[in-house]
Amino acid sequence: MKPKPNLARQIARYSELGMLLPASTIVGYIIGYVLDKWLATTYLYLVFLLLGIAAGFVQLIRELNKDGSDGKS
């Protein structure tokens, strides 16, 4: 039987999930912005922004599935 996690761990876990999507979105935008300035283009920030959003959702879904699949079937 698994011990019940304490409140501080649960708060830390879900605040991490809450910051996952905004952080990946910001990182994707920054990478695209820097590449736009370096390569003198105007569209890469949008491409990397969308990639950052997609990566954030993928990681969020993986983390939530990890929580849901604790061995109970």
mmCIF file of the N, C-alpha and C atoms, coordinates in Angstrom:
data_MODEL
# 
_entry.id   MODEL 
# 
loop_
_atom_site.group_PDB 
_atom_site.id 
_atom_site.type_symbol 
_atom_site.label_atom_id 
_atom_site.label_alt_id 
_atom_site.label_comp_id 
_atom_site.label_asym_id 
_atom_site.label_entity_id 
_atom_site.label_seq_id 
_atom_site.pdbx_PDB_ins_code 
_atom_site.Cartn_x 
_atom_site.Cartn_y 
_atom_site.Cartn_z 
_atom_site.occupancy 
_atom_site.B_iso_or_equiv 
_atom_site.pdbx_formal_charge 
_atom_site.auth_seq_id 
_atom_site.auth_comp_id 
_atom_site.auth_asym_id 
_atom_site.auth_atom_id 
_atom_site.pdbx_PDB_model_num 
ATOM 1   N N  . MET A 1 1  ? 0.841  -1.181 0.000   1.00 0.00 ? 1  MET A N  1 
ATOM 2   C CA . MET A 1 1  ? 0.000  0.000  0.000   1.00 0.00 ? 1  MET A CA 1 
ATOM 3   C C  . MET A 1 1  ? 0.884  1.242  0.000   1.00 0.00 ? 1  MET A C  1 
ATOM 4   N N  . LYS A 1 2  ? 0.601  2.158  -0.925  1.00 0.00 ? 2  LYS A N  1 
ATOM 5   C CA . LYS A 1 2  ? 1.398  3.373  -1.040  1.00 0.00 ? 2  LYS A CA 1 
ATOM 6   C C  . LYS A 1 2  ? 1.010  4.366  0.049   1.00 0.00 ? 2  LYS A C  1 
ATOM 7   N N  . PRO A 1 3  ? 2.004  5.052  0.623   1.00 0.00 ? 3  PRO A N  1 
ATOM 8   C CA . PRO A 1 3  ? 1.660  6.071  1.609   1.00 0.00 ? 3  PRO A CA 1 
ATOM 9   C C  . PRO A 1 3  ? 1.037  7.280  0.923   1.00 0.00 ? 3  PRO A C  1 
ATOM 10  N N  . LYS A 1 4  ? 0.132  7.935  1.626   1.00 0.00 ? 4  LYS A N  1 
ATOM 11  C CA . LYS A 1 4  ? -0.538 9.105  1.078   1.00 0.00 ? 4  LYS A CA 1 
ATOM 12  C C  . LYS A 1 4  ? 0.443  10.282 1.061   1.00 0.00 ? 4  LYS A C  1 
ATOM 13  N N  . PRO A 1 5  ? 0.604  10.948 -0.100  1.00 0.00 ? 5  PRO A N  1 
ATOM 14  C CA . PRO A 1 5  ? 1.539  12.067 -0.156  1.00 0.00 ? 5  PRO A CA 1 
ATOM 15  C C  . PRO A 1 5  ? 1.036  13.240 0.678   1.00 0.00 ? 5  PRO A C  1 
ATOM 16  N N  . ASN A 1 6  ? 1.992  13.963 1.278   1.00 0.00 ? 6  ASN A N  1 
ATOM 17  C CA . ASN A 1 6  ? 1.570  15.075 2.118   1.00 0.00 ? 6  ASN A CA 1 
ATOM 18  C C  . ASN A 1 6  ? 1.173  16.277 1.270   1.00 0.00 ? 6  ASN A C  1 
ATOM 19  N N  . LEU A 1 7  ? 0.606  17.267 1.916   1.00 0.00 ? 7  LEU A N  1 
ATOM 20  C CA . LEU A 1 7  ? 0.052  18.419 1.222   1.00 0.00 ? 7  LEU A CA 1 
ATOM 21  C C  . LEU A 1 7  ? 1.120  19.219 0.485   1.00 0.00 ? 7  LEU A C  1 
ATOM 22  N N  . ALA A 1 8  ? 2.290  19.380 1.076   1.00 0.00 ? 8  ALA A N  1 
ATOM 23  C CA . ALA A 1 8  ? 3.354  20.162 0.440   1.00 0.00 ? 8  ALA A CA 1 
ATOM 24  C C  . ALA A 1 8  ? 3.805  19.515 -0.872  1.00 0.00 ? 8  ALA A C  1 
ATOM 25  N N  . ARG A 1 9  ? 3.903  18.201 -0.892  1.00 0.00 ? 9  ARG A N  1 
ATOM 26  C CA . ARG A 1 9  ? 4.287  17.509 -2.130  1.00 0.00 ? 9  ARG A CA 1 
ATOM 27  C C  . ARG A 1 9  ? 3.218  17.654 -3.202  1.00 0.00 ? 9  ARG A C  1 
ATOM 28  N N  . GLN A 1 10 ? 1.972  17.577 -2.813  1.00 0.00 ? 10 GLN A N  1 
ATOM 29  C CA . GLN A 1 10 ? 0.890  17.726 -3.779  1.00 0.00 ? 10 GLN A CA 1 
ATOM 30  C C  . GLN A 1 10 ? 0.866  19.140 -4.351  1.00 0.00 ? 10 GLN A C  1 
ATOM 31  N N  . ILE A 1 11 ? 1.081  20.135 -3.518  1.00 0.00 ? 11 ILE A N  1 
ATOM 32  C CA . ILE A 1 11 ? 1.118  21.517 -3.990  1.00 0.00 ? 11 ILE A CA 1 
ATOM 33  C C  . ILE A 1 11 ? 2.276  21.714 -4.948  1.00 0.00 ? 11 ILE A C  1 
ATOM 34  N N  . ALA A 1 12 ? 3.435  21.177 -4.618  1.00 0.00 ? 12 ALA A N  1 
ATOM 35  C CA . ALA A 1 12 ? 4.606  21.302 -5.493  1.00 0.00 ? 12 ALA A CA 1 
ATOM 36  C C  . ALA A 1 12 ? 4.368  20.593 -6.816  1.00 0.00 ? 12 ALA A C  1 
ATOM 37  N N  . ARG A 1 13 ? 3.775  19.426 -6.766  1.00 0.00 ? 13 ARG A N  1 
ATOM 38  C CA . ARG A 1 13 ? 3.518  18.638 -7.987  1.00 0.00 ? 13 ARG A CA 1 
ATOM 39  C C  . ARG A 1 13 ? 2.590  19.370 -8.945  1.00 0.00 ? 13 ARG A C  1 
ATOM 40  N N  . TYR A 1 14 ? 1.487  19.890 -8.415  1.00 0.00 ? 14 TYR A N  1 
ATOM 41  C CA . TYR A 1 14 ? 0.512  20.526 -9.292  1.00 0.00 ? 14 TYR A CA 1 
ATOM 42  C C  . TYR A 1 14 ? 0.910  21.944 -9.675  1.00 0.00 ? 14 TYR A C  1 
ATOM 43  N N  . SER A 1 15 ? 1.725  22.615 -8.890  1.00 0.00 ? 15 SER A N  1 
ATOM 44  C CA . SER A 1 15 ? 2.240  23.912 -9.335  1.00 0.00 ? 15 SER A CA 1 
ATOM 45  C C  . SER A 1 15 ? 3.260  23.710 -10.451 1.00 0.00 ? 15 SER A C  1 
ATOM 46  N N  . GLU A 1 16 ? 3.999  22.600 -10.413 1.00 0.00 ? 16 GLU A N  1 
ATOM 47  C CA . GLU A 1 16 ? 4.891  22.258 -11.523 1.00 0.00 ? 16 GLU A CA 1 
ATOM 48  C C  . GLU A 1 16 ? 4.090  22.046 -12.804 1.00 0.00 ? 16 GLU A C  1 
ATOM 49  N N  . LEU A 1 17 ? 2.984  21.344 -12.706 1.00 0.00 ? 17 LEU A N  1 
ATOM 50  C CA . LEU A 1 17 ? 2.131  21.133 -13.877 1.00 0.00 ? 17 LEU A CA 1 
ATOM 51  C C  . LEU A 1 17 ? 1.540  22.447 -14.376 1.00 0.00 ? 17 LEU A C  1 
ATOM 52  N N  . GLY A 1 18 ? 1.242  23.353 -13.456 1.00 0.00 ? 18 GLY A N  1 
ATOM 53  C CA . GLY A 1 18 ? 0.687  24.640 -13.839 1.00 0.00 ? 18 GLY A CA 1 
ATOM 54  C C  . GLY A 1 18 ? 1.683  25.526 -14.567 1.00 0.00 ? 18 GLY A C  1 
ATOM 55  N N  . MET A 1 19 ? 2.965  25.341 -14.321 1.00 0.00 ? 19 MET A N  1 
ATOM 56  C CA . MET A 1 19 ? 3.993  26.154 -14.977 1.00 0.00 ? 19 MET A CA 1 
ATOM 57  C C  . MET A 1 19 ? 4.548  25.506 -16.235 1.00 0.00 ? 19 MET A C  1 
ATOM 58  N N  . LEU A 1 20 ? 4.215  24.271 -16.465 1.00 0.00 ? 20 LEU A N  1 
ATOM 59  C CA . LEU A 1 20 ? 4.768  23.536 -17.604 1.00 0.00 ? 20 LEU A CA 1 
ATOM 60  C C  . LEU A 1 20 ? 4.373  24.140 -18.946 1.00 0.00 ? 20 LEU A C  1 
ATOM 61  N N  . LEU A 1 21 ? 3.107  24.388 -19.147 1.00 0.00 ? 21 LEU A N  1 
ATOM 62  C CA . LEU A 1 21 ? 2.627  24.907 -20.430 1.00 0.00 ? 21 LEU A CA 1 
ATOM 63  C C  . LEU A 1 21 ? 3.112  26.335 -20.697 1.00 0.00 ? 21 LEU A C  1 
ATOM 64  N N  . PRO A 1 22 ? 3.002  27.265 -19.746 1.00 0.00 ? 22 PRO A N  1 
ATOM 65  C CA . PRO A 1 22 ? 3.521  28.605 -20.027 1.00 0.00 ? 22 PRO A CA 1 
ATOM 66  C C  . PRO A 1 22 ? 5.029  28.628 -20.262 1.00 0.00 ? 22 PRO A C  1 
ATOM 67  N N  . ALA A 1 23 ? 5.770  27.818 -19.543 1.00 0.00 ? 23 ALA A N  1 
ATOM 68  C CA . ALA A 1 23 ? 7.225  27.806 -19.708 1.00 0.00 ? 23 ALA A CA 1 
ATOM 69  C C  . ALA A 1 23 ? 7.618  27.295 -21.086 1.00 0.00 ? 23 ALA A C  1 
ATOM 70  N N  . SER A 1 24 ? 6.995  26.227 -21.541 1.00 0.00 ? 24 SER A N  1 
ATOM 71  C CA . SER A 1 24 ? 7.348  25.701 -22.861 1.00 0.00 ? 24 SER A CA 1 
ATOM 72  C C  . SER A 1 24 ? 6.908  26.657 -23.969 1.00 0.00 ? 24 SER A C  1 
ATOM 73  N N  . THR A 1 25 ? 5.812  27.353 -23.772 1.00 0.00 ? 25 THR A N  1 
ATOM 74  C CA . THR A 1 25 ? 5.363  28.342 -24.748 1.00 0.00 ? 25 THR A CA 1 
ATOM 75  C C  . THR A 1 25 ? 6.353  29.500 -24.840 1.00 0.00 ? 25 THR A C  1 
ATOM 76  N N  . ILE A 1 26 ? 6.803  29.995 -23.703 1.00 0.00 ? 26 ILE A N  1 
ATOM 77  C CA . ILE A 1 26 ? 7.758  31.104 -23.684 1.00 0.00 ? 26 ILE A CA 1 
ATOM 78  C C  . ILE A 1 26 ? 9.091  30.690 -24.291 1.00 0.00 ? 26 ILE A C  1 
ATOM 79  N N  . VAL A 1 27 ? 9.552  29.503 -23.969 1.00 0.00 ? 27 VAL A N  1 
ATOM 80  C CA . VAL A 1 27 ? 10.822 29.027 -24.529 1.00 0.00 ? 27 VAL A CA 1 
ATOM 81  C C  . VAL A 1 27 ? 10.717 28.892 -26.049 1.00 0.00 ? 27 VAL A C  1 
ATOM 82  N N  . GLY A 1 28 ? 9.613  28.352 -26.538 1.00 0.00 ? 28 GLY A N  1 
ATOM 83  C CA . GLY A 1 28 ? 9.424  28.234 -27.986 1.00 0.00 ? 28 GLY A CA 1 
ATOM 84  C C  . GLY A 1 28 ? 9.412  29.588 -28.666 1.00 0.00 ? 28 GLY A C  1 
ATOM 85  N N  . TYR A 1 29 ? 8.745  30.558 -28.051 1.00 0.00 ? 29 TYR A N  1 
ATOM 86  C CA . TYR A 1 29 ? 8.699  31.905 -28.622 1.00 0.00 ? 29 TYR A CA 1 
ATOM 87  C C  . TYR A 1 29 ? 10.089 32.541 -28.645 1.00 0.00 ? 29 TYR A C  1 
ATOM 88  N N  . ILE A 1 30 ? 10.826 32.404 -27.564 1.00 0.00 ? 30 ILE A N  1 
ATOM 89  C CA . ILE A 1 30 ? 12.168 33.004 -27.490 1.00 0.00 ? 30 ILE A CA 1 
ATOM 90  C C  . ILE A 1 30 ? 13.093 32.389 -28.538 1.00 0.00 ? 30 ILE A C  1 
ATOM 91  N N  . ILE A 1 31 ? 13.048 31.082 -28.690 1.00 0.00 ? 31 ILE A N  1 
ATOM 92  C CA . ILE A 1 31 ? 13.886 30.429 -29.706 1.00 0.00 ? 31 ILE A CA 1 
ATOM 93  C C  . ILE A 1 31 ? 13.526 30.950 -31.097 1.00 0.00 ? 31 ILE A C  1 
ATOM 94  N N  . GLY A 1 32 ? 12.243 31.034 -31.394 1.00 0.00 ? 32 GLY A N  1 
ATOM 95  C CA . GLY A 1 32 ? 11.817 31.549 -32.686 1.00 0.00 ? 32 GLY A CA 1 
ATOM 96  C C  . GLY A 1 32 ? 12.190 33.001 -32.896 1.00 0.00 ? 32 GLY A C  1 
ATOM 97  N N  . TYR A 1 33 ? 12.067 33.812 -31.865 1.00 0.00 ? 33 TYR A N  1 
ATOM 98  C CA . TYR A 1 33 ? 12.418 35.223 -31.959 1.00 0.00 ? 33 TYR A CA 1 
ATOM 99  C C  . TYR A 1 33 ? 13.912 35.401 -32.246 1.00 0.00 ? 33 TYR A C  1 
ATOM 100 N N  . VAL A 1 34 ? 14.742 34.651 -31.519 1.00 0.00 ? 34 VAL A N  1 
ATOM 101 C CA . VAL A 1 34 ? 16.188 34.740 -31.732 1.00 0.00 ? 34 VAL A CA 1 
ATOM 102 C C  . VAL A 1 34 ? 16.555 34.281 -33.140 1.00 0.00 ? 34 VAL A C  1 
ATOM 103 N N  . LEU A 1 35 ? 15.954 33.194 -33.594 1.00 0.00 ? 35 LEU A N  1 
ATOM 104 C CA . LEU A 1 35 ? 16.223 32.725 -34.956 1.00 0.00 ? 35 LEU A CA 1 
ATOM 105 C C  . LEU A 1 35 ? 15.738 33.723 -36.006 1.00 0.00 ? 35 LEU A C  1 
ATOM 106 N N  . ASP A 1 36 ? 14.614 34.378 -35.749 1.00 0.00 ? 36 ASP A N  1 
ATOM 107 C CA . ASP A 1 36 ? 14.137 35.409 -36.667 1.00 0.00 ? 36 ASP A CA 1 
ATOM 108 C C  . ASP A 1 36 ? 15.135 36.550 -36.785 1.00 0.00 ? 36 ASP A C  1 
ATOM 109 N N  . LYS A 1 37 ? 15.657 36.997 -35.667 1.00 0.00 ? 37 LYS A N  1 
ATOM 110 C CA . LYS A 1 37 ? 16.641 38.088 -35.692 1.00 0.00 ? 37 LYS A CA 1 
ATOM 111 C C  . LYS A 1 37 ? 17.930 37.652 -36.372 1.00 0.00 ? 37 LYS A C  1 
ATOM 112 N N  . TRP A 1 38 ? 18.344 36.419 -36.103 1.00 0.00 ? 38 TRP A N  1 
ATOM 113 C CA . TRP A 1 38 ? 19.609 35.919 -36.648 1.00 0.00 ? 38 TRP A CA 1 
ATOM 114 C C  . TRP A 1 38 ? 19.519 35.682 -38.157 1.00 0.00 ? 38 TRP A C  1 
ATOM 115 N N  . LEU A 1 39 ? 18.400 35.116 -38.609 1.00 0.00 ? 39 LEU A N  1 
ATOM 116 C CA . LEU A 1 39 ? 18.244 34.766 -40.018 1.00 0.00 ? 39 LEU A CA 1 
ATOM 117 C C  . LEU A 1 39 ? 17.483 35.824 -40.826 1.00 0.00 ? 39 LEU A C  1 
ATOM 118 N N  . ALA A 1 40 ? 17.088 36.921 -40.188 1.00 0.00 ? 40 ALA A N  1 
ATOM 119 C CA . ALA A 1 40 ? 16.355 38.020 -40.830 1.00 0.00 ? 40 ALA A CA 1 
ATOM 120 C C  . ALA A 1 40 ? 15.067 37.524 -41.493 1.00 0.00 ? 40 ALA A C  1 
ATOM 121 N N  . THR A 1 41 ? 14.306 36.730 -40.749 1.00 0.00 ? 41 THR A N  1 
ATOM 122 C CA . THR A 1 41 ? 13.000 36.254 -41.218 1.00 0.00 ? 41 THR A CA 1 
ATOM 123 C C  . THR A 1 41 ? 11.914 36.860 -40.349 1.00 0.00 ? 41 THR A C  1 
ATOM 124 N N  . THR A 1 42 ? 10.663 36.581 -40.684 1.00 0.00 ? 42 THR A N  1 
ATOM 125 C CA . THR A 1 42 ? 9.561  37.164 -39.904 1.00 0.00 ? 42 THR A CA 1 
ATOM 126 C C  . THR A 1 42 ? 8.528  36.129 -39.442 1.00 0.00 ? 42 THR A C  1 
ATOM 127 N N  . TYR A 1 43 ? 8.760  34.867 -39.669 1.00 0.00 ? 43 TYR A N  1 
ATOM 128 C CA . TYR A 1 43 ? 7.730  33.867 -39.364 1.00 0.00 ? 43 TYR A CA 1 
ATOM 129 C C  . TYR A 1 43 ? 8.186  32.777 -38.399 1.00 0.00 ? 43 TYR A C  1 
ATOM 130 N N  . LEU A 1 44 ? 9.455  32.667 -38.124 1.00 0.00 ? 44 LEU A N  1 
ATOM 131 C CA . LEU A 1 44 ? 9.931  31.554 -37.298 1.00 0.00 ? 44 LEU A CA 1 
ATOM 132 C C  . LEU A 1 44 ? 9.421  31.630 -35.859 1.00 0.00 ? 44 LEU A C  1 
ATOM 133 N N  . TYR A 1 45 ? 9.159  32.830 -35.369 1.00 0.00 ? 45 TYR A N  1 
ATOM 134 C CA . TYR A 1 45 ? 8.644  32.921 -34.010 1.00 0.00 ? 45 TYR A CA 1 
ATOM 135 C C  . TYR A 1 45 ? 7.284  32.239 -33.895 1.00 0.00 ? 45 TYR A C  1 
ATOM 136 N N  . LEU A 1 46 ? 6.469  32.327 -34.949 1.00 0.00 ? 46 LEU A N  1 
ATOM 137 C CA . LEU A 1 46 ? 5.173  31.643 -34.928 1.00 0.00 ? 46 LEU A CA 1 
ATOM 138 C C  . LEU A 1 46 ? 5.333  30.126 -34.964 1.00 0.00 ? 46 LEU A C  1 
ATOM 139 N N  . VAL A 1 47 ? 6.264  29.661 -35.789 1.00 0.00 ? 47 VAL A N  1 
ATOM 140 C CA . VAL A 1 47 ? 6.506  28.214 -35.896 1.00 0.00 ? 47 VAL A CA 1 
ATOM 141 C C  . VAL A 1 47 ? 6.959  27.663 -34.554 1.00 0.00 ? 47 VAL A C  1 
ATOM 142 N N  . PHE A 1 48 ? 7.926  28.318 -33.938 1.00 0.00 ? 48 PHE A N  1 
ATOM 143 C CA . PHE A 1 48 ? 8.439  27.805 -32.673 1.00 0.00 ? 48 PHE A CA 1 
ATOM 144 C C  . PHE A 1 48 ? 7.480  28.049 -31.511 1.00 0.00 ? 48 PHE A C  1 
ATOM 145 N N  . LEU A 1 49 ? 6.663  29.076 -31.612 1.00 0.00 ? 49 LEU A N  1 
ATOM 146 C CA . LEU A 1 49 ? 5.621  29.280 -30.611 1.00 0.00 ? 49 LEU A CA 1 
ATOM 147 C C  . LEU A 1 49 ? 4.645  28.110 -30.635 1.00 0.00 ? 49 LEU A C  1 
ATOM 148 N N  . LEU A 1 50 ? 4.215  27.724 -31.824 1.00 0.00 ? 50 LEU A N  1 
ATOM 149 C CA . LEU A 1 50 ? 3.298  26.580 -31.945 1.00 0.00 ? 50 LEU A CA 1 
ATOM 150 C C  . LEU A 1 50 ? 3.964  25.278 -31.508 1.00 0.00 ? 50 LEU A C  1 
ATOM 151 N N  . LEU A 1 51 ? 5.240  25.113 -31.845 1.00 0.00 ? 51 LEU A N  1 
ATOM 152 C CA . LEU A 1 51 ? 5.962  23.917 -31.381 1.00 0.00 ? 51 LEU A CA 1 
ATOM 153 C C  . LEU A 1 51 ? 6.081  23.897 -29.861 1.00 0.00 ? 51 LEU A C  1 
ATOM 154 N N  . GLY A 1 52 ? 6.312  25.046 -29.256 1.00 0.00 ? 52 GLY A N  1 
ATOM 155 C CA . GLY A 1 52 ? 6.387  25.126 -27.797 1.00 0.00 ? 52 GLY A CA 1 
ATOM 156 C C  . GLY A 1 52 ? 5.064  24.782 -27.145 1.00 0.00 ? 52 GLY A C  1 
ATOM 157 N N  . ILE A 1 53 ? 3.985  25.279 -27.708 1.00 0.00 ? 53 ILE A N  1 
ATOM 158 C CA . ILE A 1 53 ? 2.653  24.968 -27.182 1.00 0.00 ? 53 ILE A CA 1 
ATOM 159 C C  . ILE A 1 53 ? 2.371  23.474 -27.301 1.00 0.00 ? 53 ILE A C  1 
ATOM 160 N N  . ALA A 1 54 ? 2.682  22.906 -28.469 1.00 0.00 ? 54 ALA A N  1 
ATOM 161 C CA . ALA A 1 54 ? 2.456  21.472 -28.669 1.00 0.00 ? 54 ALA A CA 1 
ATOM 162 C C  . ALA A 1 54 ? 3.308  20.643 -27.707 1.00 0.00 ? 54 ALA A C  1 
ATOM 163 N N  . ALA A 1 55 ? 4.567  21.032 -27.535 1.00 0.00 ? 55 ALA A N  1 
ATOM 164 C CA . ALA A 1 55 ? 5.439  20.301 -26.618 1.00 0.00 ? 55 ALA A CA 1 
ATOM 165 C C  . ALA A 1 55 ? 4.923  20.400 -25.186 1.00 0.00 ? 55 ALA A C  1 
ATOM 166 N N  . GLY A 1 56 ? 4.405  21.555 -24.820 1.00 0.00 ? 56 GLY A N  1 
ATOM 167 C CA . GLY A 1 56 ? 3.842  21.723 -23.479 1.00 0.00 ? 56 GLY A CA 1 
ATOM 168 C C  . GLY A 1 56 ? 2.638  20.831 -23.248 1.00 0.00 ? 56 GLY A C  1 
ATOM 169 N N  . PHE A 1 57 ? 1.751  20.762 -24.237 1.00 0.00 ? 57 PHE A N  1 
ATOM 170 C CA . PHE A 1 57 ? 0.580  19.894 -24.100 1.00 0.00 ? 57 PHE A CA 1 
ATOM 171 C C  . PHE A 1 57 ? 0.977  18.423 -24.044 1.00 0.00 ? 57 PHE A C  1 
ATOM 172 N N  . VAL A 1 58 ? 1.935  18.028 -24.858 1.00 0.00 ? 58 VAL A N  1 
ATOM 173 C CA . VAL A 1 58 ? 2.380  16.629 -24.851 1.00 0.00 ? 58 VAL A CA 1 
ATOM 174 C C  . VAL A 1 58 ? 2.952  16.275 -23.476 1.00 0.00 ? 58 VAL A C  1 
ATOM 175 N N  . GLN A 1 59 ? 3.789  17.138 -22.943 1.00 0.00 ? 59 GLN A N  1 
ATOM 176 C CA . GLN A 1 59 ? 4.386  16.855 -21.639 1.00 0.00 ? 59 GLN A CA 1 
ATOM 177 C C  . GLN A 1 59 ? 3.339  16.880 -20.530 1.00 0.00 ? 59 GLN A C  1 
ATOM 178 N N  . LEU A 1 60 ? 2.384  17.800 -20.617 1.00 0.00 ? 60 LEU A N  1 
ATOM 179 C CA . LEU A 1 60 ? 1.312  17.867 -19.635 1.00 0.00 ? 60 LEU A CA 1 
ATOM 180 C C  . LEU A 1 60 ? 0.485  16.587 -19.650 1.00 0.00 ? 60 LEU A C  1 
ATOM 181 N N  . ILE A 1 61 ? 0.154  16.098 -20.837 1.00 0.00 ? 61 ILE A N  1 
ATOM 182 C CA . ILE A 1 61 ? -0.628 14.861 -20.950 1.00 0.00 ? 61 ILE A CA 1 
ATOM 183 C C  . ILE A 1 61 ? 0.175  13.678 -20.411 1.00 0.00 ? 61 ILE A C  1 
ATOM 184 N N  . ARG A 1 62 ? 1.475  13.634 -20.704 1.00 0.00 ? 62 ARG A N  1 
ATOM 185 C CA . ARG A 1 62 ? 2.309  12.546 -20.169 1.00 0.00 ? 62 ARG A CA 1 
ATOM 186 C C  . ARG A 1 62 ? 2.325  12.550 -18.645 1.00 0.00 ? 62 ARG A C  1 
ATOM 187 N N  . GLU A 1 63 ? 2.472  13.730 -18.063 1.00 0.00 ? 63 GLU A N  1 
ATOM 188 C CA . GLU A 1 63 ? 2.513  13.820 -16.603 1.00 0.00 ? 63 GLU A CA 1 
ATOM 189 C C  . GLU A 1 63 ? 1.172  13.447 -15.982 1.00 0.00 ? 63 GLU A C  1 
ATOM 190 N N  . LEU A 1 64 ? 0.082  13.885 -16.592 1.00 0.00 ? 64 LEU A N  1 
ATOM 191 C CA . LEU A 1 64 ? -1.230 13.543 -16.051 1.00 0.00 ? 64 LEU A CA 1 
ATOM 192 C C  . LEU A 1 64 ? -1.530 12.062 -16.212 1.00 0.00 ? 64 LEU A C  1 
ATOM 193 N N  . ASN A 1 65 ? -1.080 11.449 -17.314 1.00 0.00 ? 65 ASN A N  1 
ATOM 194 C CA . ASN A 1 65 ? -1.261 10.006 -17.477 1.00 0.00 ? 65 ASN A CA 1 
ATOM 195 C C  . ASN A 1 65 ? -0.428 9.232  -16.467 1.00 0.00 ? 65 ASN A C  1 
ATOM 196 N N  . LYS A 1 66 ? 0.740  9.748  -16.132 1.00 0.00 ? 66 LYS A N  1 
ATOM 197 C CA . LYS A 1 66 ? 1.561  9.109  -15.118 1.00 0.00 ? 66 LYS A CA 1 
ATOM 198 C C  . LYS A 1 66 ? 0.868  9.119  -13.778 1.00 0.00 ? 66 LYS A C  1 
ATOM 199 N N  . ASP A 1 67 ? 0.153  10.208 -13.468 1.00 0.00 ? 67 ASP A N  1 
ATOM 200 C CA . ASP A 1 67 ? -0.618 10.284 -12.235 1.00 0.00 ? 67 ASP A CA 1 
ATOM 201 C C  . ASP A 1 67 ? -1.788 9.312  -12.243 1.00 0.00 ? 67 ASP A C  1 
ATOM 202 N N  . GLY A 1 68 ? -2.436 9.190  -13.391 1.00 0.00 ? 68 GLY A N  1 
ATOM 203 C CA . GLY A 1 68 ? -3.622 8.336  -13.488 1.00 0.00 ? 68 GLY A CA 1 
ATOM 204 C C  . GLY A 1 68 ? -3.328 6.862  -13.542 1.00 0.00 ? 68 GLY A C  1 
ATOM 205 N N  . SER A 1 69 ? -2.127 6.489  -13.977 1.00 0.00 ? 69 SER A N  1 
ATOM 206 C CA . SER A 1 69 ? -1.798 5.070  -14.115 1.00 0.00 ? 69 SER A CA 1 
ATOM 207 C C  . SER A 1 69 ? -0.889 4.628  -12.972 1.00 0.00 ? 69 SER A C  1 
ATOM 208 N N  . ASP A 1 70 ? -1.438 4.615  -11.778 1.00 0.00 ? 70 ASP A N  1 
ATOM 209 C CA . ASP A 1 70 ? -0.641 4.224  -10.612 1.00 0.00 ? 70 ASP A CA 1 
ATOM 210 C C  . ASP A 1 70 ? -0.774 2.732  -10.294 1.00 0.00 ? 70 ASP A C  1 
ATOM 211 N N  . GLY A 1 71 ? -1.154 1.954  -11.293 1.00 0.00 ? 71 GLY A N  1 
ATOM 212 C CA . GLY A 1 71 ? -1.207 0.516  -11.103 1.00 0.00 ? 71 GLY A CA 1 
ATOM 213 C C  . GLY A 1 71 ? -2.590 -0.024 -10.838 1.00 0.00 ? 71 GLY A C  1 
ATOM 214 N N  . LYS A 1 72 ? -3.569 0.842  -10.731 1.00 0.00 ? 72 LYS A N  1 
ATOM 215 C CA . LYS A 1 72 ? -4.941 0.397  -10.489 1.00 0.00 ? 72 LYS A CA 1 
ATOM 216 C C  . LYS A 1 72 ? -5.625 0.107  -11.808 1.00 0.00 ? 72 LYS A C  1 
ATOM 217 N N  . SER A 1 73 ? -6.202 -1.067 -11.945 1.00 0.00 ? 73 SER A N  1 
ATOM 218 C CA . SER A 1 73 ? -6.919 -1.417 -13.183 1.00 0.00 ? 73 SER A CA 1 
ATOM 219 C C  . SER A 1 73 ? -8.280 -1.966 -12.890 1.00 0.00 ? 73 SER A C  1 
# 
